């Protein structure tokens, strides 16, 4: 790995060795620590230095834990590793395409955003929208403020991926969320 990184002129490898999992005096020389083949519990504890992890243990891949700024698969290319290191050195999180899709809930087969489920209250509001009620009427029936109704409507539109109340009702009907 050190030889691979040495080819990138943006990077200087100051040391390559087995990590003990404990912070040591060398890390204050590094902008980024790269840890390969470790379990989550073995990721080194650093004093503010970003860590880039290389591991195929997908269940262990929890971004933003213990200063982990990137979690790359073992088959990551030198370019991917270098990009993750540069990103981490600049206080940025680096995600693989698969991690990004998972975070954004994008289905890998059809590039569609996987819709988040509506809460019970949002379903109630959606059904009242389908009945033709306005914000004030919904607020009165649910004994909440009109601002809260507006918030619920905005959440419904976002979760259903719609641009209007009428479109949200139509999508709700097609999905069986609104009884006909």
Secondary structure, 3 states (H helix, E strand, C coil): CHHHHHCCCCCCCCCCCCCCCCCCHHHHHCCEEEEECCCHHHCCCCCCCEEEEECCCHHHCCCCCCCEEEEECCCCCHHHHHHHHHHHHCCCCECCHHHHHHHHCECCCCCCECCCCCCHHHHHHHHHHHCCCCHHHHHHHHCCCHHHHHHHHHHHHHHHCCCCHHHHHHHHHHCCCCCC
